Amino acid sequence: MDLKNDGLKHEIVKEAFEITREARFQILDEILLKAIPEPRHELAKTAPKMIQMKINPDKIREVIGSGGKVIQKITADTGCKACRTARKTIEDIVFEPEIGALYYGKVSNVRSDFGAWVELAPGKDGLVKIKDLEFKRTEKVEDVLKPGDMTWVKVMNIGPRGIDLSRKDALRERGEA
């Protein structure tokens, strides 16, 4: 190993970086600042926009899908012009409800003597058993909720059998009881 040559190479690379640095500053000062003297006050509607989001690495496969089908569908559905729509779609895919959290969901199904299923996010339903609908005894679920109704629920448990929800605990926490 020739330390003398390594030192010389290091100096040559260092000098090259310094020259290119000065050239970049000249380009910025003499060309770009004359073309755009100050930042624009408004962004053009046609300017590309980007949003950034973090998701659980274990959920990346679900967002991309087999052969990229899911992400391609998101791109096609939103035209990549609706960042918020694409972001919401991805958030729905990776959504994981938290125990103790309140959610405002849509009643997707009802069984009169058993309970109501509430959709927390697309494809993520939980069950509100009849005993957890209200503070008083409920004879039929339809006396309180019907398919399509929107309601507040609280996640009580997440287990192998699904997501257990409570409407009465959500109402209590929101001060509506």
Phi and psi in degrees as GROMACS dihedral restraints (atoms count N, CA, C in turn):
[ dihedral_restraints ]
;  ai    aj    ak    al  type     phi  dphi    fc
    3     4     5     6     1  -103.1    20    10
    4     5     6     7     1   100.2    20    10
    6     7     8     9     1   -65.3    20    10
    7     8     9    10     1   -32.8    20    10
    9    10    11    12     1   -64.0    20    10
   10    11    12    13     1   -45.6    20    10
   12    13    14    15     1   -67.2    20    10
   13    14    15    16     1   -37.4    20    10
   15    16    17    18     1   -63.4    20    10
   16    17    18    19     1   -40.9    20    10
   18    19    20    21     1   -63.6    20    10
   19    20    21    22     1   -40.8    20    10
   21    22    23    24     1   -65.0    20    10
   22    23    24    25     1   -44.1    20    10
   24    25    26    27     1   -60.5    20    10
   25    26    27    28     1   -42.3    20    10
   27    28    29    30     1   -59.3    20    10
   28    29    30    31     1   -43.7    20    10
   30    31    32    33     1   -65.5    20    10
   31    32    33    34     1   -40.2    20    10
   33    34    35    36     1   -63.6    20    10
   34    35    36    37     1   -45.3    20    10
   36    37    38    39     1   -63.7    20    10
   37    38    39    40     1   -43.1    20    10
   39    40    41    42     1   -60.7    20    10
   40    41    42    43     1   -44.3    20    10
   42    43    44    45     1   -65.2    20    10
   43    44    45    46     1   -39.4    20    10
   45    46    47    48     1   -63.2    20    10
   46    47    48    49     1   -42.5    20    10
   48    49    50    51     1   -63.6    20    10
   49    50    51    52     1   -38.9    20    10
   51    52    53    54     1   -65.8    20    10
   52    53    54    55     1   -41.8    20    10
   54    55    56    57     1   -63.5    20    10
   55    56    57    58     1   -45.6    20    10
   57    58    59    60     1   -67.5    20    10
   58    59    60    61     1   -31.4    20    10
   60    61    62    63     1   -63.0    20    10
   61    62    63    64     1   -47.3    20    10
   63    64    65    66     1   -62.2    20    10
   64    65    66    67     1   -39.3    20    10
   66    67    68    69     1   -64.1    20    10
   67    68    69    70     1   -40.3    20    10
   69    70    71    72     1   -62.2    20    10
   70    71    72    73     1   -42.8    20    10
   72    73    74    75     1   -63.7    20    10
   73    74    75    76     1   -38.6    20    10
   75    76    77    78     1   -64.3    20    10
   76    77    78    79     1   -42.8    20    10
   78    79    80    81     1   -60.7    20    10
   79    80    81    82     1   -45.7    20    10
   81    82    83    84     1   -61.5    20    10
   82    83    84    85     1   -48.0    20    10
   84    85    86    87     1   -69.7    20    10
   85    86    87    88     1   -45.1    20    10
   87    88    89    90     1   -90.2    20    10
   88    89    90    91     1   -23.1    20    10
   90    91    92    93     1  -113.1    20    10
   91    92    93    94     1   -58.9    20    10
   93    94    95    96     1   -67.5    20    10
   94    95    96    97     1   -42.7    20    10
   96    97    98    99     1   -66.1    20    10
   97    98    99   100     1   -29.2    20    10
   99   100   101   102     1   -73.4    20    10
  100   101   102   103     1   -36.5    20    10
  102   103   104   105     1   -75.5    20    10
  103   104   105   106     1   -39.0    20    10
  105   106   107   108     1  -133.9    20    10
  106   107   108   109     1    87.1    20    10
  108   109   110   111     1   -70.1    20    10
  109   110   111   112     1   -22.4    20    10
  111   112   113   114     1  -150.3    20    10
  112   113   114   115     1   159.8    20    10
  114   115   116   117     1   -62.6    20    10
  115   116   117   118     1   145.5    20    10
  117   118   119   120     1   -69.8    20    10
  118   119   120   121     1   146.5    20    10
  120   121   122   123     1   -76.7    20    10
  121   122   123   124     1   -28.8    20    10
  123   124   125   126     1  -128.3    20    10
  124   125   126   127     1   145.8    20    10
  126   127   128   129     1   -86.1    20    10
  127   128   129   130     1   133.5    20    10
  129   130   131   132     1   -61.5    20    10
  130   131   132   133     1   145.4    20    10
  132   133   134   135     1   -61.9    20    10
  133   134   135   136     1   -27.6    20    10
  135   136   137   138     1   -87.2    20    10
  136   137   138   139     1    -5.4    20    10
  138   139   140   141     1   -67.0    20    10
  139   140   141   142     1   137.1    20    10
  141   142   143   144     1   -66.3    20    10
  142   143   144   145     1   144.1    20    10
  144   145   146   147     1  -123.9    20    10
  145   146   147   148     1   152.4    20    10
  147   148   149   150     1  -140.5    20    10
  148   149   150   151     1   141.1    20    10
  150   151   152   153     1  -122.1    20    10
  151   152   153   154     1   156.8    20    10
  153   154   155   156     1  -125.1    20    10
  154   155   156   157     1   141.2    20    10
  156   157   158   159     1  -145.8    20    10
  157   158   159   160     1   153.7    20    10
  159   160   161   162     1  -111.2    20    10
  160   161   162   163     1   134.8    20    10
  162   163   164   165     1  -129.6    20    10
  163   164   165   166     1   159.9    20    10
  165   166   167   168     1   -60.4    20    10
  166   167   168   169     1   125.4    20    10
  168   169   170   171     1   -54.9    20    10
  169   170   171   172     1   -27.0    20    10
  171   172   173   174     1   -68.4    20    10
  172   173   174   175     1   -16.2    20    10
  174   175   176   177     1   -97.9    20    10
  175   176   177   178     1    -5.5    20    10
  177   178   179   180     1   -57.9    20    10
  178   179   180   181     1   -41.1    20    10
  180   181   182   183     1   -58.8    20    10
  181   182   183   184     1   -38.9    20    10
  183   184   185   186     1   -67.4    20    10
  184   185   186   187     1   -36.4    20    10
  186   187   188   189     1   -71.0    20    10
  187   188   189   190     1   -41.2    20    10
  189   190   191   192     1   -75.5    20    10
  190   191   192   193     1   -44.1    20    10
  192   193   194   195     1    79.3    20    10
  193   194   195   196     1   168.0    20    10
  195   196   197   198     1   -63.1    20    10
  196   197   198   199     1   119.7    20    10
  198   199   200   201     1    65.4    20    10
  199   200   201   202     1    18.6    20    10
  201   202   203   204     1    80.5    20    10
  202   203   204   205     1    14.2    20    10
  204   205   206   207     1   -62.2    20    10
  205   206   207   208     1   -42.4    20    10
  207   208   209   210     1   -67.2    20    10
  208   209   210   211     1   -50.0    20    10
  210   211   212   213     1   -65.6    20    10
  211   212   213   214     1   -34.1    20    10
  213   214   215   216     1   -67.5    20    10
  214   215   216   217     1   -37.2    20    10
  216   217   218   219     1   -66.7    20    10
  217   218   219   220     1   -41.4    20    10
  219   220   221   222     1   -59.9    20    10
  220   221   222   223     1   -44.7    20    10
  222   223   224   225     1   -62.6    20    10
  223   224   225   226     1   -45.0    20    10
  225   226   227   228     1   -66.4    20    10
  226   227   228   229     1   -44.2    20    10
  228   229   230   231     1   -65.7    20    10
  229   230   231   232     1   -36.3    20    10
  231   232   233   234     1   -99.2    20    10
  232   233   234   235     1   -13.1    20    10
  234   235   236   237     1    65.7    20    10
  235   236   237   238     1    13.6    20    10
  237   238   239   240     1    52.8    20    10
  238   239   240   241     1    19.8    20    10
  240   241   242   243     1  -106.9    20    10
  241   242   243   244     1   -11.5    20    10
  243   244   245   246     1  -114.7    20    10
  244   245   246   247     1    77.6    20    10
  246   247   248   249     1   -56.1    20    10
  247   248   249   250     1   -43.0    20    10
  249   250   251   252     1   -65.4    20    10
  250   251   252   253     1   -37.6    20    10
  252   253   254   255     1   -66.1    20    10
  253   254   255   256     1   -45.6    20    10
  255   256   257   258     1   -62.8    20    10
  256   257   258   259     1   -42.6    20    10
  258   259   260   261     1   -61.4    20    10
  259   260   261   262     1   -44.2    20    10
  261   262   263   264     1   -62.3    20    10
  262   263   264   265     1   -40.9    20    10
  264   265   266   267     1   -60.4    20    10
  265   266   267   268     1   -45.0    20    10
  267   268   269   270     1   -66.8    20    10
  268   269   270   271     1   -42.1    20    10
  270   271   272   273     1   -60.6    20    10
  271   272   273   274     1   -37.6    20    10
  273   274   275   276     1   -65.0    20    10
  274   275   276   277     1   -38.8    20    10
  276   277   278   279     1   -64.1    20    10
  277   278   279   280     1   -42.4    20    10
  279   280   281   282     1   -94.7    20    10
  280   281   282   283     1     3.1    20    10
  282   283   284   285     1   -56.7    20    10
  283   284   285   286     1   130.4    20    10
  285   286   287   288     1  -131.0    20    10
  286   287   288   289     1   111.0    20    10
  288   289   290   291     1   -64.5    20    10
  289   290   291   292     1   151.4    20    10
  291   292   293   294     1  -110.0    20    10
  292   293   294   295     1   136.9    20    10
  294   295   296   297     1   -62.7    20    10
  295   296   297   298     1   131.8    20    10
  297   298   299   300     1    92.5    20    10
  298   299   300   301     1   -11.0    20    10
  300   301   302   303     1   -84.8    20    10
  301   302   303   304     1   150.5    20    10
  303   304   305   306     1   -97.7    20    10
  304   305   306   307     1   141.0    20    10
  306   307   308   309     1  -136.2    20    10
  307   308   309   310     1   147.5    20    10
  309   310   311   312     1  -104.7    20    10
  310   311   312   313     1   110.4    20    10
  312   313   314   315     1  -129.1    20    10
  313   314   315   316     1   170.2    20    10
  315   316   317   318     1  -102.0    20    10
  316   317   318   319     1   133.5    20    10
  318   319   320   321     1   -69.5    20    10
  319   320   321   322     1   119.0    20    10
  321   322   323   324     1   -98.7    20    10
  322   323   324   325     1   -25.8    20    10
  324   325   326   327     1  -158.7    20    10
  325   326   327   328     1   152.5    20    10
  327   328   329   330     1  -137.8    20    10
  328   329   330   331     1   138.6    20    10
  330   331   332   333     1  -124.7    20    10
  331   332   333   334     1   114.4    20    10
  333   334   335   336     1   -43.8    20    10
  334   335   336   337     1   -46.7    20    10
  336   337   338   339     1   -98.4    20    10
  337   338   339   340     1     4.1    20    10
  339   340   341   342     1  -121.4    20    10
  340   341   342   343     1   -56.1    20    10
  342   343   344   345     1   166.5    20    10
  343   344   345   346     1  -170.5    20    10
  345   346   347   348     1  -127.1    20    10
  346   347   348   349     1   140.9    20    10
  348   349   350   351     1   -96.7    20    10
  349   350   351   352     1   129.8    20    10
  351   352   353   354     1  -117.1    20    10
  352   353   354   355     1   129.5    20    10
  354   355   356   357     1   -84.7    20    10
  355   356   357   358     1   117.3    20    10
  357   358   359   360     1   -85.5    20    10
  358   359   360   361     1   -32.9    20    10
  360   361   362   363     1  -156.7    20    10
  361   362   363   364     1   159.9    20    10
  363   364   365   366     1   -52.1    20    10
  364   365   366   367     1   122.6    20    10
  366   367   368   369     1    81.3    20    10
  367   368   369   370     1     3.6    20    10
  369   370   371   372     1  -123.6    20    10
  370   371   372   373     1    90.7    20    10
  372   373   374   375     1  -104.1    20    10
  373   374   375   376     1   153.2    20    10
  375   376   377   378     1  -131.2    20    10
  376   377   378   379     1   164.0    20    10
  378   379   380   381     1  -108.0    20    10
  379   380   381   382     1   129.1    20    10
  381   382   383   384     1  -102.9    20    10
  382   383   384   385     1   108.8    20    10
  384   385   386   387     1   -68.6    20    10
  385   386   387   388     1   154.7    20    10
  387   388   389   390     1   -55.4    20    10
  388   389   390   391     1   -34.7    20    10
  390   391   392   393     1   -70.7    20    10
  391   392   393   394     1   -16.5    20    10
  393   394   395   396     1  -104.6    20    10
  394   395   396   397     1    12.6    20    10
  396   397   398   399     1   -78.5    20    10
  397   398   399   400     1   -50.0    20    10
  399   400   401   402     1  -140.9    20    10
  400   401   402   403     1   173.1    20    10
  402   403   404   405     1   -80.9    20    10
  403   404   405   406     1   -18.5    20    10
  405   406   407   408     1  -102.4    20    10
  406   407   408   409     1   164.8    20    10
  408   409   410   411     1   -64.0    20    10
  409   410   411   412     1   134.3    20    10
  411   412   413   414     1  -113.5    20    10
  412   413   414   415     1   124.0    20    10
  414   415   416   417     1   -78.3    20    10
  415   416   417   418     1   -48.0    20    10
  417   418   419   420     1  -129.9    20    10
  418   419   420   421     1   136.8    20    10
  420   421   422   423     1   -56.1    20    10
  421   422   423   424     1   -38.5    20    10
  423   424   425   426     1   -63.2    20    10
  424   425   426   427     1   -15.7    20    10
  426   427   428   429     1   -69.3    20    10
  427   428   429   430     1   -19.4    20    10
  429   430   431   432     1  -115.6    20    10
  430   431   432   433     1   -47.3    20    10
  432   433   434   435     1  -133.8    20    10
  433   434   435   436     1   146.6    20    10
  435   436   437   438     1  -129.6    20    10
  436   437   438   439     1   156.6    20    10
  438   439   440   441     1   -54.0    20    10
  439   440   441   442     1   134.5    20    10
  441   442   443   444     1    97.9    20    10
  442   443   444   445     1   -19.5    20    10
  444   445   446   447     1   -65.3    20    10
  445   446   447   448     1   148.8    20    10
  447   448   449   450     1  -103.1    20    10
  448   449   450   451     1   139.0    20    10
  450   451   452   453     1  -152.3    20    10
  451   452   453   454     1   156.3    20    10
  453   454   455   456     1   -86.5    20    10
  454   455   456   457     1   139.2    20    10
  456   457   458   459     1  -138.9    20    10
  457   458   459   460     1   157.3    20    10
  459   460   461   462     1  -118.4    20    10
  460   461   462   463     1   135.0    20    10
  462   463   464   465     1   -77.7    20    10
  463   464   465   466     1   119.8    20    10
  465   466   467   468     1   -98.5    20    10
  466   467   468   469     1   -35.4    20    10
  468   469   470   471     1  -158.9    20    10
  469   470   471   472     1   147.7    20    10
  471   472   473   474     1  -128.0    20    10
  472   473   474   475     1   117.8    20    10
  474   475   476   477     1  -140.6    20    10
  475   476   477   478     1  -173.4    20    10
  477   478   479   480     1   -64.6    20    10
  478   479   480   481     1   -22.3    20    10
  480   481   482   483     1   -91.0    20    10
  481   482   483   484     1    -2.0    20    10
  483   484   485   486     1   128.2    20    10
  484   485   486   487     1  -161.1    20    10
  486   487   488   489     1  -107.1    20    10
  487   488   489   490     1   122.5    20    10
  489   490   491   492     1   -93.3    20    10
  490   491   492   493     1   127.8    20    10
  492   493   494   495     1  -119.5    20    10
  493   494   495   496     1   157.5    20    10
  495   496   497   498     1  -134.3    20    10
  496   497   498   499     1   122.4    20    10
  498   499   500   501     1   -78.9    20    10
  499   500   501   502     1   -40.3    20    10
  501   502   503   504     1   -67.3    20    10
  502   503   504   505     1   -35.5    20    10
  504   505   506   507     1   -67.4    20    10
  505   506   507   508     1   -36.7    20    10
  507   508   509   510     1   -65.4    20    10
  508   509   510   511     1   -43.7    20    10
  510   511   512   513     1   -63.7    20    10
  511   512   513   514     1   -39.8    20    10
  513   514   515   516     1   -61.9    20    10
  514   515   516   517     1   -46.4    20    10
  516   517   518   519     1   -66.4    20    10
  517   518   519   520     1   -32.9    20    10
  519   520   521   522     1   -83.3    20    10
  520   521   522   523     1    -2.6    20    10
  522   523   524   525     1    77.1    20    10
  523   524   525   526     1    22.8    20    10
  525   526   527   528     1  -101.0    20    10
  526   527   528   529     1     5.9    20    10
